[in-house]
Amino acid sequence: MKLRPALLRLAALLALLPITAFAHKESDAYLTLRTDPANPNVLRGQFDIALRDLAFVIDIDSDHDSAITWGEVKAHRDAIERYALGGLTIKGDGLTCETHPTAQKIDAHNDGAYDVIEFDAVCDKEIPNRLGIVYRLFEDVDPYHRGIVTIRAGDRVAGAVLGPNTPTAMLDLRAPDRWSQFKSFMVDGIWHIWTGPDHLLFILSLLLPAVLYRRSLLSSRQMPAIPASSNDTGWIPVPKLSRAMIELIKVVSGFTVSHSVTLTLSVLGYVNLPSRLVESGIALSIIIAALNNIYPIVTRRAWVVAFAFGFIHGLGFASALAGLSLPPAAMAASLGGFSLGVELGQEAIVLPFLPLAFLLRKTRFYQVGVLRWGSLLIIAIATLWLVQRAFDVVIPGTAFLTPS
């Protein structure tokens, strides 16, 4: 009989493990195309690609000292340009425009160093109003990579988010399709949540006790009115699903309001913190939220915790839109679509969790296996992230938890 509790704990741990396989900084690249008033047959292009991503497909670090120098980048310039421009196709009126690299430099983004490739896209005739973009960068090595594409023609701007799942787009420079741009960034927001579980683990840590009361919170008058669990765990199941639903709405709403504020401020350039500090803060917030499930300090108003830490998570969301410089209408479409996508991605996972947790809330499996041991696992994973992010180190043997 002693084996059963151990198996239940193990099952709870294994249920959470698949989520961690995707805990990594998203692979992003930024492609900007501009029409040239002096030459109507040419687009001036700039391709910003993270060096950490290029290092997976090109052996840039020649001396293998884990430090890529400008000299090493210059030595591999031809290989980098062939790979980057080989993954990009620009079409106008059905004809492919030839790309020719013109310059290379290094630029510092808030999440690290990027190789910047400047190039010309030369078309056989004048640049048409509708341009087709085919984007296949990193499609064979990273199914979650995405390229943020922006095309500028004077004061007109069109944009899209492309990647292995959506490699093509047709962009109209005469009347940019804001609805398509909105949908493109909405899908990007959904994938940002599904491929980066930091935020979900934080929300999950707050929601695990949503279907339970702490025994110490109940007065002797309340105790008989609430069906107590036979498990001596310190937790009592809530009597109605509506009570847990209200708690969920408060937590998610608090998190949404605060992260939306810093997401907007950061994308608009009013707030800019180092990525290392932001990502470390996110890991720390997960630790605190999960630790509170084991040693409760905040036993009511979990939404206050979600609201407070949502500000730092908003800066993490903003890293996905770093580098955007758009006019108001295009920025509103991009930011609005991404924000909605984040919420949809979050709700698609959170909402199915609640009724299942409610059904299991009276069991020792949930109160011990899921809540206690699940929280301990979350703490262990988030502590690993905190150490790696704060000290910029890779802990041997943990690649399956935090792949690059």
VENMO-V326468 format. One record per residue. N is the residue number from 1. RES is the residue in one letter. OMEGA is omega in radians with two decimals (NA if undefined). NEAR is the number of other C-alpha atoms within 8 Angstrom. D_FIRST is the distance of its C-alpha to the first C-alpha in Angstrom with 1 decimal. Layout:
n->N res->RES omega->OMEGA near->NEAR d_first->D_FIRST
n->N res->RES omega->OMEGA near->NEAR d_first->D_FIRST
//
This chain:
n->1 res->M omega->-3.14 near->3 d_first->0.0
n->2 res->K omega->-3.09 near->5 d_first->3.8
n->3 res->L omega->-3.03 near->6 d_first->5.3
n->4 res->R omega->3.10 near->7 d_first->5.8
n->5 res->P omega->3.14 near->9 d_first->8.0
n->6 res->A omega->3.13 near->8 d_first->9.7
n->7 res->L omega->3.12 near->8 d_first->10.5
n->8 res->L omega->3.12 near->10 d_first->11.9
n->9 res->R omega->-3.14 near->13 d_first->13.9
n->10 res->L omega->3.14 near->9 d_first->15.2
n->11 res->A omega->3.13 near->9 d_first->16.2
n->12 res->A omega->3.13 near->12 d_first->18.1
n->13 res->L omega->-3.11 near->13 d_first->19.9
n->14 res->L omega->3.13 near->8 d_first->20.9
n->15 res->A omega->-3.12 near->7 d_first->22.2
n->16 res->L omega->-3.04 near->9 d_first->24.6
n->17 res->L omega->-3.09 near->8 d_first->25.7
n->18 res->P omega->3.14 near->8 d_first->28.3
n->19 res->I omega->-3.01 near->8 d_first->30.3
n->20 res->T omega->-3.10 near->11 d_first->31.0
n->21 res->A omega->-3.10 near->10 d_first->32.8
n->22 res->F omega->-3.06 near->12 d_first->35.8
n->23 res->A omega->-3.14 near->13 d_first->36.1
n->24 res->H omega->3.06 near->9 d_first->39.7
n->25 res->K omega->-3.08 near->6 d_first->43.2
n->26 res->E omega->3.09 near->10 d_first->44.7
n->27 res->S omega->-3.09 near->10 d_first->47.5
n->28 res->D omega->2.98 near->11 d_first->50.7
n->29 res->A omega->-3.06 near->11 d_first->54.4
n->30 res->Y omega->-3.14 near->12 d_first->57.4
n->31 res->L omega->3.12 near->12 d_first->60.4
n->32 res->T omega->3.11 near->11 d_first->63.6
n->33 res->L omega->3.13 near->12 d_first->66.7
n->34 res->R omega->3.03 near->10 d_first->70.0
n->35 res->T omega->-3.13 near->12 d_first->73.2
n->36 res->D omega->-3.12 near->10 d_first->76.3
n->37 res->P omega->-3.10 near->5 d_first->79.4
n->38 res->A omega->-3.12 near->4 d_first->81.7
n->39 res->N omega->-3.04 near->6 d_first->80.3
n->40 res->P omega->3.12 near->11 d_first->79.0
n->41 res->N omega->-2.98 near->11 d_first->77.7
n->42 res->V omega->2.94 near->13 d_first->75.2
n->43 res->L omega->3.05 near->13 d_first->71.9
n->44 res->R omega->-3.05 near->12 d_first->71.0
n->45 res->G omega->3.03 near->12 d_first->67.4
n->46 res->Q omega->-3.08 near->12 d_first->64.9
n->47 res->F omega->3.09 near->12 d_first->61.4
n->48 res->D omega->-3.09 near->11 d_first->59.0
n->49 res->I omega->-3.11 near->12 d_first->56.1
n->50 res->A omega->3.11 near->13 d_first->53.5
n->51 res->L omega->-3.14 near->10 d_first->54.1
n->52 res->R omega->3.12 near->7 d_first->50.4
n->53 res->D omega->3.12 near->9 d_first->50.2
n->54 res->L omega->-3.11 near->11 d_first->53.3
n->55 res->A omega->3.12 near->10 d_first->51.9
n->56 res->F omega->-3.08 near->7 d_first->49.2
n->57 res->V omega->3.13 near->6 d_first->51.9
n->58 res->I omega->-3.10 near->8 d_first->54.8
n->59 res->D omega->-3.10 near->7 d_first->54.8
n->60 res->I omega->-3.10 near->10 d_first->56.5
n->61 res->D omega->-2.99 near->12 d_first->55.2
n->62 res->S omega->-3.10 near->6 d_first->57.5
n->63 res->D omega->3.05 near->4 d_first->56.7
n->64 res->H omega->3.10 near->6 d_first->53.0
n->65 res->D omega->3.12 near->6 d_first->52.9
n->66 res->S omega->3.09 near->5 d_first->50.8
n->67 res->A omega->-3.12 near->6 d_first->53.9
n->68 res->I omega->-3.11 near->9 d_first->56.1
n->69 res->T omega->3.10 near->7 d_first->59.7
n->70 res->W omega->3.10 near->7 d_first->62.7
n->71 res->G omega->3.12 near->6 d_first->64.3
n->72 res->E omega->3.10 near->11 d_first->61.3
n->73 res->V omega->3.13 near->10 d_first->61.4
n->74 res->K omega->-3.13 near->7 d_first->65.1
n->75 res->A omega->-3.12 near->7 d_first->64.7
n->76 res->H omega->-3.07 near->9 d_first->62.4
n->77 res->R omega->-3.10 near->9 d_first->64.3
n->78 res->D omega->-3.12 near->7 d_first->65.4
n->79 res->A omega->3.14 near->8 d_first->61.9
n->80 res->I omega->-3.12 near->10 d_first->60.5
n->81 res->E omega->3.11 near->11 d_first->63.2
n->82 res->R omega->-3.12 near->8 d_first->62.9
n->83 res->Y omega->-3.06 near->9 d_first->59.2
n->84 res->A omega->-3.09 near->9 d_first->59.4
n->85 res->L omega->3.06 near->9 d_first->62.5
n->86 res->G omega->3.12 near->8 d_first->61.4
n->87 res->G omega->-3.08 near->10 d_first->58.4
n->88 res->L omega->3.05 near->11 d_first->60.8
n->89 res->T omega->3.12 near->11 d_first->63.3
n->90 res->I omega->-3.08 near->12 d_first->65.8
n->91 res->K omega->3.06 near->11 d_first->67.8
n->92 res->G omega->-3.08 near->13 d_first->70.8
n->93 res->D omega->3.09 near->7 d_first->72.5
n->94 res->G omega->-3.13 near->5 d_first->70.4
n->95 res->L omega->-3.13 near->8 d_first->71.7
n->96 res->T omega->3.10 near->9 d_first->69.6
n->97 res->C omega->-3.13 near->12 d_first->70.8
n->98 res->E omega->3.14 near->9 d_first->70.9
n->99 res->T omega->-3.13 near->9 d_first->69.1
n->100 res->H omega->3.13 near->8 d_first->70.7
n->101 res->P omega->-3.12 near->9 d_first->69.2
n->102 res->T omega->-3.11 near->8 d_first->71.6
n->103 res->A omega->3.10 near->7 d_first->69.8
n->104 res->Q omega->3.08 near->9 d_first->66.6
n->105 res->K omega->3.09 near->7 d_first->65.2
n->106 res->I omega->3.11 near->9 d_first->62.1
n->107 res->D omega->3.14 near->8 d_first->61.0
n->108 res->A omega->2.98 near->8 d_first->58.3
n->109 res->H omega->-3.09 near->9 d_first->56.0
n->110 res->N omega->3.11 near->9 d_first->53.5
n->111 res->D omega->3.06 near->9 d_first->50.7
n->112 res->G omega->-3.09 near->8 d_first->52.7
n->113 res->A omega->3.13 near->11 d_first->55.7
n->114 res->Y omega->2.98 near->12 d_first->57.0
n->115 res->D omega->-3.10 near->13 d_first->59.5
n->116 res->V omega->3.12 near->12 d_first->62.2
n->117 res->I omega->3.04 near->13 d_first->64.2
n->118 res->E omega->-3.08 near->12 d_first->67.4
n->119 res->F omega->3.02 near->12 d_first->68.9
n->120 res->D omega->3.00 near->13 d_first->71.4
n->121 res->A omega->-3.04 near->13 d_first->70.7
n->122 res->V omega->-3.13 near->11 d_first->74.1
n->123 res->C omega->-3.10 near->13 d_first->74.7
n->124 res->D omega->3.12 near->7 d_first->77.6
n->125 res->K omega->-3.06 near->6 d_first->78.9
n->126 res->E omega->-3.13 near->8 d_first->78.4
n->127 res->I omega->-3.12 near->11 d_first->74.9
n->128 res->P omega->3.13 near->7 d_first->74.0
n->129 res->N omega->3.12 near->7 d_first->72.5
n->130 res->R omega->-3.13 near->11 d_first->69.4
n->131 res->L omega->3.05 near->13 d_first->67.4
n->132 res->G omega->3.13 near->11 d_first->64.6
n->133 res->I omega->3.02 near->12 d_first->61.9
n->134 res->V omega->-3.00 near->10 d_first->59.6
n->135 res->Y omega->-3.09 near->13 d_first->57.0
n->136 res->R omega->3.14 near->10 d_first->54.9
n->137 res->L omega->3.07 near->10 d_first->54.2
n->138 res->F omega->-3.07 near->10 d_first->50.9
n->139 res->E omega->-3.11 near->10 d_first->49.9
n->140 res->D omega->-3.10 near->5 d_first->48.8
n->141 res->V omega->-3.09 near->5 d_first->46.6
n->142 res->D omega->-3.12 near->8 d_first->45.3
n->143 res->P omega->-3.10 near->10 d_first->44.5
n->144 res->Y omega->3.09 near->10 d_first->44.3
n->145 res->H omega->3.05 near->13 d_first->47.7
n->146 res->R omega->3.07 near->11 d_first->50.3
n->147 res->G omega->3.09 near->12 d_first->54.0
n->148 res->I omega->-3.02 near->12 d_first->55.6
n->149 res->V omega->3.09 near->12 d_first->59.1
n->150 res->T omega->3.09 near->11 d_first->62.1
n->151 res->I omega->-3.11 near->11 d_first->65.6
n->152 res->R omega->3.04 near->13 d_first->68.5
n->153 res->A omega->-3.03 near->9 d_first->72.0
n->154 res->G omega->3.14 near->6 d_first->74.1
n->155 res->D omega->3.11 near->5 d_first->72.5
n->156 res->R omega->-3.08 near->10 d_first->70.3
n->157 res->V omega->3.04 near->14 d_first->66.7
n->158 res->A omega->-3.09 near->15 d_first->64.1
n->159 res->G omega->3.11 near->11 d_first->60.6
n->160 res->A omega->3.02 near->12 d_first->57.3
n->161 res->V omega->-3.07 near->11 d_first->54.0
n->162 res->L omega->3.13 near->14 d_first->53.5
n->163 res->G omega->-3.11 near->15 d_first->50.9
n->164 res->P omega->-3.13 near->13 d_first->49.4
n->165 res->N omega->3.12 near->6 d_first->48.3
n->166 res->T omega->-3.00 near->7 d_first->51.7
n->167 res->P omega->-3.04 near->10 d_first->54.3
n->168 res->T omega->3.06 near->9 d_first->57.5
n->169 res->A omega->3.03 near->10 d_first->59.4
n->170 res->M omega->-3.04 near->8 d_first->62.9
n->171 res->L omega->-3.11 near->12 d_first->64.3
n->172 res->D omega->-3.09 near->11 d_first->67.5
n->173 res->L omega->3.13 near->14 d_first->69.7
n->174 res->R omega->-3.12 near->7 d_first->72.1
n->175 res->A omega->-3.11 near->6 d_first->69.6
n->176 res->P omega->-3.12 near->10 d_first->66.2
n->177 res->D omega->-3.09 near->9 d_first->63.5
n->178 res->R omega->3.13 near->10 d_first->61.5
n->179 res->W omega->3.10 near->7 d_first->59.1
n->180 res->S omega->3.10 near->8 d_first->58.2
n->181 res->Q omega->3.10 near->15 d_first->57.8
n->182 res->F omega->-3.13 near->13 d_first->55.6
n->183 res->K omega->-3.14 near->9 d_first->53.3
n->184 res->S omega->-3.14 near->11 d_first->53.3
n->185 res->F omega->3.07 near->15 d_first->52.1
n->186 res->M omega->3.08 near->16 d_first->49.6
n->187 res->V omega->3.11 near->11 d_first->47.9
n->188 res->D omega->3.10 near->11 d_first->48.0
n->189 res->G omega->3.10 near->15 d_first->46.2
n->190 res->I omega->-3.14 near->15 d_first->43.4
n->191 res->W omega->3.11 near->11 d_first->42.9
n->192 res->H omega->3.10 near->11 d_first->43.2
n->193 res->I omega->-3.03 near->13 d_first->40.0
n->194 res->W omega->-3.12 near->9 d_first->38.1
n->195 res->T omega->3.11 near->11 d_first->38.9
n->196 res->G omega->-2.92 near->12 d_first->38.5
n->197 res->P omega->3.14 near->12 d_first->35.3
n->198 res->D omega->-3.06 near->10 d_first->36.2
n->199 res->H omega->3.14 near->10 d_first->37.3
n->200 res->L omega->3.10 near->9 d_first->34.4
n->201 res->L omega->3.10 near->10 d_first->31.9
n->202 res->F omega->3.12 near->12 d_first->33.9
n->203 res->I omega->-3.14 near->11 d_first->34.0
n->204 res->L omega->3.12 near->9 d_first->30.3
n->205 res->S omega->3.14 near->14 d_first->29.6
n->206 res->L omega->-3.06 near->13 d_first->31.7
n->207 res->L omega->-3.13 near->10 d_first->30.3
n->208 res->L omega->3.12 near->11 d_first->26.5
n->209 res->P omega->-3.09 near->10 d_first->26.9
n->210 res->A omega->-3.12 near->10 d_first->29.5
n->211 res->V omega->-3.09 near->15 d_first->27.3
n->212 res->L omega->2.95 near->10 d_first->26.1
n->213 res->Y omega->2.92 near->11 d_first->28.0
n->214 res->R omega->-3.11 near->10 d_first->27.5
n->215 res->R omega->-3.08 near->8 d_first->26.9
n->216 res->S omega->-3.12 near->6 d_first->29.6
n->217 res->L omega->-3.01 near->6 d_first->32.2
n->218 res->L omega->3.09 near->9 d_first->32.0
n->219 res->S omega->3.13 near->7 d_first->34.3
n->220 res->S omega->3.11 near->6 d_first->33.5
n->221 res->R omega->-3.11 near->7 d_first->35.8
n->222 res->Q omega->-2.97 near->8 d_first->33.8
n->223 res->M omega->-3.10 near->10 d_first->30.3
n->224 res->P omega->-3.06 near->8 d_first->30.6
n->225 res->A omega->-3.08 near->6 d_first->32.1
n->226 res->I omega->-3.11 near->10 d_first->29.2
n->227 res->P omega->-3.08 near->10 d_first->25.9
n->228 res->A omega->3.08 near->8 d_first->23.5
n->229 res->S omega->3.09 near->10 d_first->19.9
n->230 res->S omega->3.13 near->4 d_first->17.3
n->231 res->N omega->3.14 near->6 d_first->15.8
n->232 res->D omega->-3.07 near->6 d_first->17.5
n->233 res->T omega->-3.08 near->6 d_first->18.6
n->234 res->G omega->-3.13 near->7 d_first->22.3
n->235 res->W omega->3.08 near->11 d_first->22.9
n->236 res->I omega->-3.10 near->13 d_first->24.0
n->237 res->P omega->3.07 near->13 d_first->24.6
n->238 res->V omega->-3.06 near->12 d_first->28.2
n->239 res->P omega->-3.06 near->7 d_first->29.5
n->240 res->K omega->3.09 near->6 d_first->31.6
n->241 res->L omega->-3.12 near->10 d_first->31.7
n->242 res->S omega->3.13 near->6 d_first->35.3
n->243 res->R omega->3.12 near->10 d_first->34.3
n->244 res->A omega->3.13 near->13 d_first->32.2
n->245 res->M omega->3.10 near->9 d_first->35.0
n->246 res->I omega->3.12 near->8 d_first->37.6
n->247 res->E omega->3.12 near->11 d_first->35.6
n->248 res->L omega->-3.13 near->10 d_first->35.3
n->249 res->I omega->3.13 near->8 d_first->39.1
n->250 res->K omega->-3.11 near->10 d_first->39.9
n->251 res->V omega->-3.10 near->16 d_first->37.9
n->252 res->V omega->3.14 near->11 d_first->39.3
n->253 res->S omega->3.11 near->9 d_first->42.8
n->254 res->G omega->3.12 near->13 d_first->42.9
n->255 res->F omega->-3.10 near->14 d_first->41.8
n->256 res->T omega->-3.10 near->11 d_first->44.3
n->257 res->V omega->-3.05 near->10 d_first->47.3
n->258 res->S omega->-3.12 near->14 d_first->47.0
n->259 res->H omega->3.09 near->16 d_first->46.3
n->260 res->S omega->3.14 near->11 d_first->49.2
n->261 res->V omega->-3.09 near->10 d_first->51.5
n->262 res->T omega->3.05 near->14 d_first->50.9
n->263 res->L omega->-3.13 near->13 d_first->50.7
n->264 res->T omega->-3.12 near->10 d_first->54.1
n->265 res->L omega->-3.12 near->10 d_first->55.6
n->266 res->S omega->-3.13 near->12 d_first->54.5
n->267 res->V omega->3.12 near->12 d_first->55.7
n->268 res->L omega->3.04 near->7 d_first->59.0
n->269 res->G omega->-3.12 near->7 d_first->59.4
n->270 res->Y omega->3.13 near->7 d_first->59.2
n->271 res->V omega->3.14 near->9 d_first->56.0
n->272 res->N omega->3.11 near->6 d_first->55.3
n->273 res->L omega->3.11 near->8 d_first->52.6
n->274 res->P omega->-3.13 near->8 d_first->51.6
n->275 res->S omega->-3.12 near->10 d_first->48.8
n->276 res->R omega->3.13 near->9 d_first->47.1
n->277 res->L omega->-3.12 near->9 d_first->47.0
n->278 res->V omega->-3.10 near->13 d_first->45.9
n->279 res->E omega->3.07 near->11 d_first->43.0
n->280 res->S omega->3.12 near->12 d_first->41.9
n->281 res->G omega->3.10 near->10 d_first->42.1
n->282 res->I omega->3.12 near->14 d_first->40.0
n->283 res->A omega->3.14 near->13 d_first->37.2
n->284 res->L omega->3.13 near->11 d_first->37.5
n->285 res->S omega->3.10 near->10 d_first->37.3
n->286 res->I omega->3.13 near->15 d_first->34.0
n->287 res->I omega->-3.10 near->12 d_first->32.6
n->288 res->I omega->-3.13 near->8 d_first->33.8
n->289 res->A omega->-3.14 near->12 d_first->32.6
n->290 res->A omega->3.14 near->15 d_first->29.0
n->291 res->L omega->3.12 near->12 d_first->29.1
n->292 res->N omega->3.09 near->10 d_first->30.1
n->293 res->N omega->-3.11 near->13 d_first->26.8
n->294 res->I omega->3.08 near->8 d_first->25.0
n->295 res->Y omega->-2.98 near->6 d_first->27.9
n->296 res->P omega->2.98 near->8 d_first->29.8
n->297 res->I omega->3.03 near->5 d_first->33.5
n->298 res->V omega->-3.08 near->7 d_first->34.8
n->299 res->T omega->3.04 near->7 d_first->32.8
n->300 res->R omega->3.11 near->4 d_first->35.5
n->301 res->R omega->3.08 near->7 d_first->38.0
n->302 res->A omega->3.14 near->12 d_first->36.0
n->303 res->W omega->3.12 near->13 d_first->39.0
n->304 res->V omega->3.09 near->9 d_first->41.1
n->305 res->V omega->3.13 near->9 d_first->38.9
n->306 res->A omega->3.14 near->14 d_first->39.1
n->307 res->F omega->-3.08 near->15 d_first->42.9
n->308 res->A omega->-3.11 near->9 d_first->43.4
n->309 res->F omega->3.11 near->12 d_first->41.6
n->310 res->G omega->-3.14 near->14 d_first->43.0
n->311 res->F omega->-3.14 near->13 d_first->46.3
n->312 res->I omega->3.09 near->12 d_first->45.1
n->313 res->H omega->3.09 near->12 d_first->43.2
n->314 res->G omega->3.08 near->14 d_first->46.5
n->315 res->L omega->3.06 near->14 d_first->48.1
n->316 res->G omega->3.06 near->13 d_first->45.5
n->317 res->F omega->-3.07 near->10 d_first->46.3
n->318 res->A omega->-3.14 near->13 d_first->49.9
n->319 res->S omega->3.13 near->10 d_first->49.6
n->320 res->A omega->-3.14 near->9 d_first->49.2
n->321 res->L omega->-3.13 near->8 d_first->52.7
n->322 res->A omega->3.09 near->9 d_first->54.3
n->323 res->G omega->3.11 near->6 d_first->57.9
n->324 res->L omega->3.06 near->7 d_first->58.7
n->325 res->S omega->-2.98 near->5 d_first->62.3
n->326 res->L omega->3.01 near->8 d_first->63.3
n->327 res->P omega->-3.00 near->7 d_first->65.8
n->328 res->P omega->-3.08 near->6 d_first->64.5
n->329 res->A omega->3.14 near->8 d_first->64.0
n->330 res->A omega->3.12 near->13 d_first->62.2
n->331 res->M omega->3.13 near->11 d_first->60.1
n->332 res->A omega->3.14 near->8 d_first->59.1
n->333 res->A omega->-3.11 near->12 d_first->58.1
n->334 res->S omega->-3.09 near->12 d_first->56.0
n->335 res->L omega->3.13 near->10 d_first->54.4
n->336 res->G omega->3.12 near->10 d_first->53.8
n->337 res->G omega->-3.14 near->16 d_first->52.3
n->338 res->F omega->-3.13 near->15 d_first->50.0
n->339 res->S omega->3.11 near->11 d_first->48.8
n->340 res->L omega->3.12 near->10 d_first->48.1
n->341 res->G omega->3.10 near->15 d_first->46.2
n->342 res->V omega->-3.12 near->13 d_first->44.0
n->343 res->E omega->3.13 near->10 d_first->43.1
n->344 res->L omega->3.11 near->9 d_first->42.6
n->345 res->G omega->3.13 near->13 d_first->40.3
n->346 res->Q omega->-3.09 near->12 d_first->38.3
n->347 res->E omega->-3.12 near->8 d_first->38.1
n->348 res->A omega->3.13 near->8 d_first->37.1
n->349 res->I omega->-3.07 near->8 d_first->33.8
n->350 res->V omega->-3.05 near->9 d_first->33.3
n->351 res->L omega->3.08 near->8 d_first->34.1
n->352 res->P omega->-3.11 near->8 d_first->31.5
n->353 res->F omega->-2.98 near->8 d_first->28.9
n->354 res->L omega->-3.14 near->11 d_first->29.5
n->355 res->P omega->3.10 near->9 d_first->28.8
n->356 res->L omega->3.11 near->8 d_first->25.6
n->357 res->A omega->3.14 near->11 d_first->24.5
n->358 res->F omega->3.14 near->10 d_first->25.8
n->359 res->L omega->-3.06 near->7 d_first->23.6
n->360 res->L omega->-2.93 near->9 d_first->20.4
n->361 res->R omega->-3.09 near->11 d_first->21.5
n->362 res->K omega->-3.02 near->10 d_first->19.5
n->363 res->T omega->3.04 near->9 d_first->16.1
n->364 res->R omega->3.09 near->8 d_first->13.9
n->365 res->F omega->-3.12 near->11 d_first->14.2
n->366 res->Y omega->-3.03 near->12 d_first->17.9
n->367 res->Q omega->-3.14 near->13 d_first->18.3
n->368 res->V omega->-3.06 near->11 d_first->16.1
n->369 res->G omega->-3.08 near->17 d_first->15.7
n->370 res->V omega->-3.04 near->14 d_first->19.3
n->371 res->L omega->-3.05 near->12 d_first->21.3
n->372 res->R omega->-3.08 near->11 d_first->20.2
n->373 res->W omega->3.04 near->12 d_first->19.1
n->374 res->G omega->3.10 near->12 d_first->21.7
n->375 res->S omega->3.10 near->14 d_first->24.3
n->376 res->L omega->3.11 near->10 d_first->23.5
n->377 res->L omega->3.10 near->9 d_first->24.1
n->378 res->I omega->3.11 near->13 d_first->27.3
n->379 res->I omega->-3.13 near->12 d_first->28.5
n->380 res->A omega->-3.13 near->8 d_first->28.0
n->381 res->I omega->-3.11 near->10 d_first->29.9
n->382 res->A omega->3.08 near->12 d_first->32.6
n->383 res->T omega->3.06 near->11 d_first->33.1
n->384 res->L omega->3.10 near->8 d_first->33.7
n->385 res->W omega->-3.10 near->11 d_first->36.3
n->386 res->L omega->-3.14 near->13 d_first->37.9
n->387 res->V omega->-3.09 near->10 d_first->38.5
n->388 res->Q omega->-3.10 near->11 d_first->39.9
n->389 res->R omega->-3.09 near->11 d_first->42.0
n->390 res->A omega->-3.08 near->9 d_first->43.3
n->391 res->F omega->3.10 near->6 d_first->44.2
n->392 res->D omega->-3.13 near->7 d_first->45.0
n->393 res->V omega->3.04 near->7 d_first->42.9
n->394 res->V omega->-3.12 near->6 d_first->40.6
n->395 res->I omega->-3.11 near->6 d_first->37.5
n->396 res->P omega->3.08 near->5 d_first->37.0
n->397 res->G omega->-3.10 near->5 d_first->34.0
n->398 res->T omega->-3.09 near->8 d_first->33.5
n->399 res->A omega->-3.12 near->8 d_first->35.8
n->400 res->F omega->3.10 near->7 d_first->33.1
n->401 res->L omega->-3.08 near->10 d_first->32.4
n->402 res->T omega->3.11 near->12 d_first->36.0
n->403 res->P omega->-3.12 near->9 d_first->38.2
n->404 res->S omega->NA near->5 d_first->42.0
//
